[in-house]
Amino acid sequence: MHDIADVTTRISLAPTPSDGGRPRRFSDFETLSAALDYAAEGACGLNFHDARGTLARAYPYRELRDDARSMSARLVGYGIVAGDRVALIAETGPDFAALFFGCVLMGAWPVPLPLPTSFGGRDAFVDQLALQMKSAEPVILLHPAELGNMASDAAKAAGLIALDWESFAQRPSGRVATHPAQPGDIAYLQYSSGSTRFPHGVVITHGQLLNNLAAHSHGMEVRPGDRCVSWLPWYHDMGLVGCLLSPVANQVSADYLKTEDFARRPLAWLDLVSRNPGTTLSYSPTFGYDICARRISSQSQPADRFDLSRWRVAGNGADMIRPDVMQAFVDAFAPAGFKASAFLPSYGLAEATLAVSIMPPGEGIVVELVEETDLSGVPEDGKRPQRYRAIVNCGKPARDMRIEIREEDATLLPERAIGKIWCSGPSIMTGYYRDEVSTAACMKDGWLDTGDMGYLSDGYIYVVGRAKDMIIVNGKNHWPQDIEWAVEQLPGFKPGDIAAFAITTPGGEETPAVLVQCRTTDDTERTKLRDAIREKVRGITGMNCVVELVPPRTLPRTSSGKLSRAKARNLYLSGKIQPYALAA
């Protein structure tokens, strides 16, 4: 065994190959430990790149396994036993990977926790960490050295010790044998991105994980020689399961940018896809494609910089998929060889481990038009509704997964009727950790109430939106995304600048409220802007609304960067979000 910190003699100047030199196995293991052992026998691995996409560290799976064994011995030496929780701030790099798998090898449960974002500030980050740790009750928090002050404050609030992982790597080792995990043993706890005030730790077993990974690789038609590129954070289910654990279980070499580096230089993602021969797989939420299309708009010759012709699976998930954004990406990058058929919409959530549905590769973006205010069903005659929104087909149920659409009272609905999405299968979570009430509220007889609305059509699932976000005024249904997207069409706005939700006026009436991040400082311009927004919303809803202009970086985000409408509403109603005062 060797220290994870002692890597200078082991750093390779070349990335790990796409072909590992051994027969490819597609997640057909009973445990994650067995998957790592098999991957370590080949030549593939993880590759970490700096902000400009230059290879900083190649990390073959055999080195990951050796470092994981070393870390498992140090965990035992610290006094950690099987079943203990170990909180890990999920920075993209070899340290987190070795500690995560080190926990798995000795039977502890790793708990990936978020990195700070630009939203909310230091105190909000510390509070979020403390709340999640109070829920998980870990015995220690391990973190990057540069986050020492914030990690220590969060750990103190949660009543435990924090150690940076460089220091932990120098601690003495205990005598440890690999924990003989069984498929029913818990592998890790996953906190969903919306877990803030009331954290929900999703309990995932080895068997649930491997079942979902096998379904995912089957649905994506992963092939020998495939290679993955990712900037997604490892504390989110799509980043952790889809872009770290899946490459291990499928022996796929993966190339990584840190999420914060992608945020600063989004096109470095596409540079990395272009630069690595054999790159075929990469996933992103809608906003990742959107920001790249916007950034390239000022560059006239994308073909001179990028080669996206080998990109076979351009996955899209984690948020509502916008067909206009996908088309803008195709328009921008078709000259660089990108094919619209590469888009692979999917639907999933942490409570299902990851994937619930996956579009068959090659079918691309398929859209249906749904009446905005009538959620009773989708027209069969193909006629365009008078007021409609475009809903993207999110594919067929993943292998072994069943999907049903139900009424609020759980009554089964027929095809093309819109209702609550329920799913069932071997990868559905055991439950929320130490939260029987929340578990019982969303699970019944092995079925999970996802909290999302949608409908089934010819075996495909169409996701309409989050049930709790719906705005109902005068008996009519309005989706906040429709209001937000309409306001985004005004000059000067971008996705994430607007939050729409329902409030009760002093007169007792329900009305939409729209919070808009405003960058202009001129009162006259702000007044004109407020009037333009009000007219825009009236045009799509037929109603007057409350429009509040707020400072930039005011609207709250989840740990994965998605807008949190529920939190925005609560902060606004409590007075913690203070709008600009406008001239009368």
PyMOL commands that set and color helices and strands:
alter all, ss='L'
color gray80, all
select helices_A, chain A and resi 32-39+61-78+94-106+121-136+145-158+165-168+206-220+237-249+259-264+267-275+286-296+302-304+323-336+340-342+350-352+436-442+467-469+480-488+523-541+565-573
alter helices_A, ss='H'
color red, helices_A
select strands_A, chain A and resi 45-49+55-60+85-89+109-113+140-143+161-164+186-191+201-205+227-230+253-256+279-284+313-316+343-348+355-358+367-371+388-392+396-397+402-406+419-424+431-432+443-444+447-457+460-466+471-473+476-478+498-504+510-517+546-550
alter strands_A, ss='S'
color yellow, strands_A
deselect
rebuild
show_as cartoon
